[in-house]
Amino acid sequence: MCKWGRWSITINRKANLDSMWLETLMALIGEQFEEIEEICGVVASVRQRHDKLSLWTKTASNEAVQMSIGRKWKEIIDTADKIMYSYHDDSGRDKSSRGGRYSV
């Protein structure tokens, strides 16, 4: 069964979302990730209480690759906050409650 996932960060201030969004896009365009073929999208969700930025990945089967992406993204967006990884299977179910979640 194919698994896909995402790295996510919750952001409390719009100014931070704007700069993190820009830095993420520039890193993707500039191919700053070693595993660029593993990344399939980025989404900014503007919400009333807090915003969320997510970096989507194609497969979750290789934890070392995912951790490398997470560490690099954390460096790129220059945050001390935790970023979380969760994965899903083909059914669309979130596996984070059963060990499918890690953070950097």
C-alpha positions as CSV (number, residue, x, y, z in Angstrom):
1,M,0.0,0.0,0.0
2,C,1.4,3.4,-1.0
3,K,1.9,5.9,1.7
4,W,2.2,9.7,1.3
5,G,2.7,12.3,3.9
6,R,3.4,15.9,4.8
7,W,5.6,18.0,7.0
8,S,3.5,20.7,8.8
9,I,4.0,23.7,11.0
10,T,1.4,25.8,12.8
11,I,2.1,29.5,12.6
12,N,0.7,32.2,14.9
13,R,1.6,35.3,13.0
14,K,0.9,36.2,9.3
15,A,4.3,37.8,8.8
16,N,5.9,34.5,9.6
17,L,3.7,32.7,7.2
18,D,4.6,35.1,4.4
19,S,8.3,34.7,4.8
20,M,8.2,30.9,5.4
21,W,6.0,30.6,2.2
22,L,8.5,32.6,0.2
23,E,11.5,30.8,1.5
24,T,9.9,27.4,0.8
25,L,9.0,28.3,-2.8
26,M,12.5,29.7,-3.4
27,A,14.0,26.5,-2.0
28,L,11.8,24.4,-4.3
29,I,12.5,26.4,-7.4
30,G,16.2,26.5,-6.5
31,E,16.3,22.7,-5.8
32,Q,17.8,23.1,-2.4
33,F,16.4,19.8,-1.3
34,E,18.6,16.7,-2.0
35,E,15.4,14.7,-2.4
36,I,13.5,17.2,-4.6
37,E,11.9,14.4,-6.6
38,E,10.2,13.2,-3.3
39,I,8.4,16.6,-2.8
40,C,5.1,16.9,-4.6
41,G,3.6,20.2,-3.2
42,V,3.4,22.9,-0.6
43,V,0.2,24.3,0.8
44,A,-0.5,27.4,2.9
45,S,-3.7,27.4,4.9
46,V,-4.8,30.7,6.3
47,R,-7.1,30.2,9.3
48,Q,-8.7,32.4,11.8
49,R,-6.7,31.5,14.9
50,H,-3.5,30.3,13.3
51,D,-2.0,29.5,9.9
52,K,-0.5,26.2,8.7
53,L,2.2,25.5,6.2
54,S,2.6,22.0,4.8
55,L,5.2,20.4,2.6
56,W,3.8,17.3,0.9
57,T,5.9,14.2,0.0
58,K,5.2,11.3,-2.3
59,T,6.2,8.3,-0.1
60,A,6.6,7.8,3.6
61,S,8.4,4.4,3.4
62,N,11.9,5.8,3.9
63,E,12.1,7.5,7.3
64,A,15.7,8.6,6.6
65,V,14.7,10.5,3.5
66,Q,11.7,12.1,5.3
67,M,13.9,13.2,8.2
68,S,16.4,14.7,5.7
69,I,13.6,16.7,4.1
70,G,12.2,17.8,7.4
71,R,15.6,19.0,8.7
72,K,16.3,20.8,5.5
73,W,12.9,22.5,5.5
74,K,13.3,23.6,9.1
75,E,16.6,25.1,8.2
76,I,15.2,26.9,5.2
77,I,12.2,28.4,7.0
78,D,14.5,29.3,9.9
79,T,12.3,28.3,12.8
80,A,12.9,27.0,16.3
81,D,9.3,25.6,16.3
82,K,8.7,21.9,15.9
83,I,7.6,20.7,12.5
84,M,5.6,17.5,12.4
85,Y,5.5,14.7,9.8
86,S,2.4,12.5,9.4
87,Y,1.6,10.0,6.7
88,H,-1.5,8.6,5.1
89,D,-2.3,5.5,3.2
90,D,-4.3,5.0,-0.1
91,S,-7.5,5.1,1.9
92,G,-6.7,8.7,3.0
93,R,-6.5,7.7,6.6
94,D,-4.1,9.6,8.8
95,K,-1.7,7.1,10.5
96,S,-0.2,9.6,12.9
97,S,-2.1,8.1,15.9
98,R,-0.3,4.7,15.3
99,G,3.3,5.7,15.1
100,G,3.1,7.4,11.7
101,R,4.3,10.8,13.1
102,Y,7.6,12.2,13.9
103,S,9.1,15.7,14.3
104,V,12.3,17.8,13.9
